[in-house]
């Protein structure tokens, strides 16, 4: 349920506010050790630190982070900077839903704080991971001035480089650890550039010298031309499209913009390709597009910010016992239904609040 993630954000909100108050006091960086979380029984069996690092002094922009120390031995383990997709998605999704040390207990939501449990497949078993809310405006990251939210891929990469340098100054025991830059989805545009800037900084002798070893990107977004054109041989390799259609696209779409092809035969072939591709789940090609059907008030076609707000409003109405004007449609026959669907809403529109 979407409510689960919103509740988890609330669990971390006190942490964010605490470190944020110190950040607003003009401190270049601030941190707090978290030893317990609502929903998790007892003391956390792993080292969790949260904090802020200032990355834009002129505008007072600060990036929020979660740091989880490796269970295998701290500074002796590899060090991974992890970014999530979006853009403008909170890295909390990576922490709680992907590679972090805890996860939700899969049980019906009862209106209270969701239960947390240890993730047996967490990457933190072998690596130190620094999860960062980026760019400014994502998650708990913020700017004192509205201009601080005006960032792009290059400026975001430069800010992350600054964050790393400052973070390692504050945590020198990890400086010698093998450093890797990683992320998924939209972060595929950012990760290689950060690695390049770190490499340039090393060559220029910028202190502290980071022990960069490489970078990794999962299901990365790189650029529209590459991403879209590469889908054709991928779909052909998995049998989603026929040999004939693959050959037609290869023959008539060479050098074409796949979004706006000028060749008539190419346009026709791409139309057939897109029609076939729409019948499979892009994130899991073995499933139909209805695989994530939920009994909750949302549909696969509602994707805009306005629709997202409408969905959240309907969910709030249900939680408060109100009647929804337009109830969700019945799930199509043959679709998998889950009572535990969780989704992350990313901030594509910024709402600037006074911090004074």
Protein Blocks (a to p, Z undefined) as FASTA:
>chain_A
ZZlmmmmmmmmmmmmmmmmmmmmnopabdcdddfbdehiacjdfbdcddddddfbfknop
acdddddddfklpjlpccdddddehehiafklmmmmmmmmbdcdddddehiacdddddfk
bfklmpccddddddehiajbccfbfklmmccfklmmmmmmmmmmmmmmmmmmlmmpccdd
ddehjlmmmmmmmmmmmmmmmmnopacddddfbdcdehiafbfklmmmmmmmmmmmnopa
cfklmmmmmmmmgoiafklcfbfklmmmmmmmmmmmmmpcfklmkbcfklmgcfbdcdfk
lmbfklmmmmmmmmmmmmnopacfbacddddehiacdfkbccddddfbdcdddfZZ
